[in-house]
């Protein structure tokens, strides 16, 4: 599936916690064919005990600020972002 998409990195962060490593990655995602498909923006969090989580953002600016909000949530400095998809 990833070989059919083009990923545009926006931000990557790694947190080290007593339970292990948590990775936060925000990317723009577009079809690899380049056939005029629109870019969607997602933040993936892996290493959280419950399950991997992701957020979907509408625009680049939302994705950049959303990445910061997810990071603040994970470090206890803010609430969980409302755009959570899973």
N, CA, C and O of each residue as an XYZ file, in Angstrom:
344
protein
N       0.827     -1.193      0.000
C       0.000      0.000      0.000
C       0.873      1.258      0.000
O       0.590      2.201     -0.740
N       1.935      1.285      0.824
C       2.798      2.466      0.856
C       3.483      2.717     -0.474
O       3.826      3.858     -0.786
N       3.691      1.664     -1.271
C       4.329      1.867     -2.567
C       3.388      2.562     -3.551
O       3.821      2.955     -4.634
N       2.110      2.722     -3.198
C       1.140      3.412     -4.036
C       0.884      4.835     -3.556
O       0.003      5.518     -4.078
N       1.657      5.289     -2.556
C       1.487      6.626     -2.004
C       2.813      7.371     -1.996
O       3.884      6.764     -1.953
N       2.726      8.681     -2.038
C       3.883      9.544     -1.852
C       3.713     10.236     -0.509
O       2.675     10.842     -0.242
N       4.738     10.144      0.339
C       4.694     10.767      1.666
C       5.554     12.019      1.665
O       6.693     12.007      1.199
N       4.991     13.100      2.193
C       5.699     14.364      2.323
C       5.891     14.650      3.811
O       4.945     15.072      4.476
N       7.088     14.431      4.346
C       7.296     14.634      5.788
C       7.094     16.087      6.199
O       7.554     17.010      5.528
N       6.397     16.268      7.317
C       6.179     17.593      7.885
C       6.923     17.708      9.211
O       7.642     18.682      9.434
N       6.756     16.712     10.102
C       7.424     16.757     11.406
C       7.560     15.345     11.959
O       6.668     14.515     11.782
N       8.673     15.074     12.626
C       8.932     13.801     13.316
C       9.471     14.119     14.695
O      10.342     14.976     14.850
N       8.948     13.422     15.704
C       9.460     13.554     17.057
C       9.482     12.181     17.713
O       8.699     11.297     17.365
N      10.393     12.019     18.667
C      10.489     10.787     19.445
C      10.527     11.167     20.913
O      11.296     12.037     21.323
N       9.686     10.504     21.704
C       9.681     10.698     23.150
C      10.146      9.408     23.806
O       9.756      8.318     23.388
N      10.969      9.529     24.823
C      11.400      8.370     25.581
C      10.695      8.405     26.926
O      10.864      9.346     27.703
N       9.907      7.379     27.196
C       9.109      7.292     28.417
C       9.490      6.020     29.158
O      10.136      5.143     28.585
N       9.100      5.904     30.427
C       9.416      4.685     31.176
C       8.918      3.403     30.498
O       9.538      2.350     30.646
N       7.807      3.483     29.758
C       7.269      2.301     29.077
C       7.897      2.024     27.731
O       7.598      0.996     27.124
N       8.752      2.896     27.242
C       9.386      2.698     25.940
C       9.376      3.967     25.104
O       9.168      5.068     25.614
N       9.603      3.790     23.829
C       9.731      4.904     22.890
C       8.382      5.171     22.217
O       7.685      4.240     21.815
N       8.023      6.451     22.100
C       6.814      6.877     21.400
C       7.258      7.728     20.212
O       8.027      8.675     20.374
N       6.771      7.386     19.021
C       7.157      8.088     17.802
C       5.946      8.832     17.255
O       4.869      8.255     17.105
N       6.128     10.112     16.960
C       5.076     10.962     16.413
C       5.543     11.447     15.049
O       6.570     12.117     14.937
N       4.776     11.103     14.001
C       5.162     11.493     12.640
C       3.975     12.133     11.951
O       2.862     11.609     12.005
N       4.208     13.262     11.305
C       3.170     13.945     10.545
C       3.627     14.041      9.091
O       4.731     14.503      8.802
N       2.764     13.600      8.191
C       3.066     13.556      6.767
C       1.898     14.069      5.955
O       0.748     14.013      6.389
N       2.207     14.566      4.777
C       1.217     14.755      3.732
C       1.225     13.475      2.927
O       2.292     12.920      2.663
N       0.066     12.995      2.534
C      -0.051     11.730      1.805
C      -0.797     11.985      0.507
O      -1.870     12.590      0.508
N      -0.223     11.519     -0.610
C      -0.846     11.690     -1.920
C      -0.669     10.404     -2.723
O       0.256      9.634     -2.462
N      -1.538     10.166     -3.689
C      -1.347      9.000     -4.555
C      -0.017      9.096     -5.294
O       0.382     10.184     -5.708
N       0.669      7.973     -5.462
C       1.978      7.960     -6.126
C       1.871      8.252     -7.611
O       2.843      8.690     -8.226
N       0.727      8.020     -8.185
C       0.580      8.211     -9.629
C       0.674      9.665    -10.038
O       0.992      9.964    -11.190
N       0.402     10.576     -9.114
C       0.459     11.994     -9.451
C      -0.658     12.418    -10.384
O      -0.549     13.429    -11.078
N      -1.735     11.641    -10.399
C      -2.854     11.913    -11.310
C      -3.808     12.953    -10.734
O      -5.026     12.786    -10.809
N      -3.269     14.018    -10.165
C      -4.104     15.100     -9.678
C      -4.799     14.816     -8.361
O      -5.708     15.549     -7.973
N      -4.390     13.771     -7.670
C      -4.992     13.480     -6.374
C      -4.608     14.525     -5.349
O      -3.505     15.071     -5.391
N      -5.507     14.801     -4.438
C      -5.212     15.815     -3.431
C      -4.363     15.216     -2.312
O      -4.325     14.001     -2.116
N      -3.697     16.087     -1.598
C      -2.854     15.683     -0.475
C      -3.710     15.691      0.785
O      -4.417     16.664      1.052
N      -3.649     14.614      1.556
C      -4.283     14.601      2.871
C      -3.163     14.586      3.900
O      -2.044     14.170      3.599
N      -3.457     15.029      5.092
C      -2.425     15.176      6.111
C      -2.781     14.325      7.312
O      -3.924     14.332      7.769
N      -1.797     13.585      7.828
C      -2.031     12.699      8.953
C      -0.871     12.753      9.941
O       0.285     12.956      9.570
N      -1.221     12.567     11.202
C      -0.232     12.396     12.259
C      -0.410     10.993     12.809
O      -1.506     10.618     13.226
N       0.670     10.213     12.810
C       0.663      8.854     13.356
C       1.444      8.839     14.654
O       2.515      9.438     14.748
N       0.914      8.158     15.651
C       1.606      7.969     16.924
C       1.729      6.472     17.149
O       0.723      5.764     17.201
N       2.954      5.988     17.283
C       3.184      4.575     17.601
C       3.940      4.481     18.919
O       4.707      5.376     19.275
N       3.716      3.401     19.628
C       4.389      3.182     20.894
C       3.530      3.522     22.093
O       3.967      3.344     23.230
N       2.299      4.014     21.865
C       1.364      4.267     22.953
C       0.770      2.921     23.331
O       0.432      2.123     22.457
N       0.640      2.664     24.622
C       0.227      1.339     25.072
C      -1.102      0.865     24.509
O      -1.237     -0.311     24.169
N      -2.087      1.748     24.402
C      -3.409      1.319     23.932
C      -3.333      0.714     22.533
O      -3.669     -0.455     22.340
N      -2.900      1.491     21.581
C      -2.828      1.101     20.182
C      -2.203      2.240     19.390
O      -2.104      3.359     19.893
N      -1.784      1.974     18.169
C      -1.354      3.106     17.341
C      -2.543      4.041     17.120
O      -3.677      3.578     16.992
N      -2.298      5.326     17.074
C      -3.351      6.324     16.875
C      -2.976      7.189     15.682
O      -1.802      7.330     15.339
N      -4.008      7.771     15.051
C      -3.699      8.768     14.032
C      -4.767      9.845     13.988
O      -5.916      9.638     14.379
N      -4.350     10.991     13.502
C      -5.209     12.152     13.329
C      -5.183     12.532     11.863
O      -4.172     12.355     11.183
N      -6.281     13.049     11.386
C      -6.391     13.503     10.001
C      -6.575     15.014     10.015
O      -7.400     15.534     10.767
N      -5.815     15.717      9.193
C      -5.880     17.179      9.143
C      -6.260     17.611      7.743
O      -5.968     16.910      6.775
N      -6.907     18.756      7.626
C      -7.371     19.232      6.330
C      -6.337     19.970      5.502
O      -6.372     19.908      4.273
N      -5.417     20.668      6.154
C      -4.452     21.514      5.443
C      -3.082     21.401      6.105
O      -2.948     20.906      7.224
N      -2.066     21.875      5.378
C      -0.698     21.826      5.893
C      -0.576     22.545      7.231
O       0.031     22.024      8.166
N      -1.155     23.745      7.324
C      -1.048     24.524      8.556
C      -1.706     23.801      9.731
O      -1.195     23.825     10.850
N      -2.854     23.153      9.460
C      -3.534     22.368     10.501
C      -2.673     21.186     10.938
O      -2.624     20.851     12.122
N      -2.004     20.566      9.991
C      -1.155     19.416     10.308
C       0.033     19.839     11.168
O       0.380     19.151     12.129
N       0.655     20.963     10.830
C       1.812     21.438     11.602
C       1.402     21.793     13.032
O       2.076     21.400     13.985
N       0.301     22.534     13.187
C      -0.134     22.887     14.546
C      -0.705     21.667     15.260
O      -0.559     21.539     16.475
N      -1.354     20.767     14.516
C      -1.878     19.538     15.118
C      -0.769     18.654     15.651
O      -0.925     18.040     16.707
N       0.349     18.577     14.945
C       1.504     17.804     15.412
C       1.964     18.346     16.762
O       2.236     17.578     17.685
N       2.049     19.670     16.874
C       2.450     20.283     18.149
C       1.447     19.982     19.257
O       1.839     19.738     20.398
N       0.141     19.999     18.928
C      -0.878     19.692     19.940
C      -0.807     18.242     20.399
O      -0.999     17.957     21.581
N      -0.531     17.321     19.471
C      -0.368     15.908     19.843
C       0.838     15.760     20.759
O       0.778     15.038     21.754
N       1.923     16.432     20.434
C       3.129     16.397     21.267
C       2.842     16.967     22.657
O       3.280     16.400     23.658
N       2.116     18.073     22.727
C       1.748     18.646     24.022
C       0.868     17.687     24.828
O       1.040     17.556     26.040
N      -0.066     17.021     24.160
C      -0.923     16.044     24.838
C      -0.105     14.891     25.421
O      -0.310     14.485     26.564
N       0.823     14.374     24.618
C       1.626     13.234     25.059
C       2.578     13.595     26.196
O       2.948     12.732     26.991
N       2.972     14.852     26.278
C       3.872     15.274     27.352
C       3.118     15.867     28.538
O       3.735     16.354     29.484
N       1.786     15.829     28.493
C       0.985     16.288     29.615
C       0.792     17.786     29.697
O       0.384     18.299     30.739
N       1.078     18.504     28.613
C       0.954     19.969     28.622
C      -0.298     20.471     27.923
O      -0.473     21.679     27.763
N      -1.177     19.555     27.502
C      -2.388     19.978     26.828
C      -3.366     18.819     26.706
O      -3.016     17.672     26.987
N      -4.606     19.120     26.281
C      -5.607     18.060     26.111
C      -5.381     17.261     24.840
O      -4.641     17.685     23.953
N      -6.019     16.107     24.757
C      -5.924     15.297     23.551
C      -6.615     16.045     22.404
O      -7.740     16.514     22.571
N      -5.964     16.161     21.253
C      -6.581     16.848     20.124
C      -7.900     16.173     19.718
O      -8.004     14.947     19.714
N      -8.888     16.983     19.382
C     -10.233     16.488     19.092
C     -10.344     15.780     17.741
O     -11.311     15.052     17.516
N      -9.400     15.968     16.854
C      -9.501     15.378     15.516
C      -9.092     13.913     15.484
O      -8.864     13.366     14.405
N      -8.993     13.262     16.644
C      -8.532     11.871     16.691
C      -9.437     10.986     15.853
O     -10.662     11.049     15.964
N      -8.829     10.166     15.021
C      -9.586      9.259     14.162
C      -9.598      7.836     14.700
O     -10.494      7.069     14.348
N      -8.653      7.455     15.528
C      -8.634      6.070     16.038
C      -7.936      6.044     17.383
O      -7.807      4.981     17.991
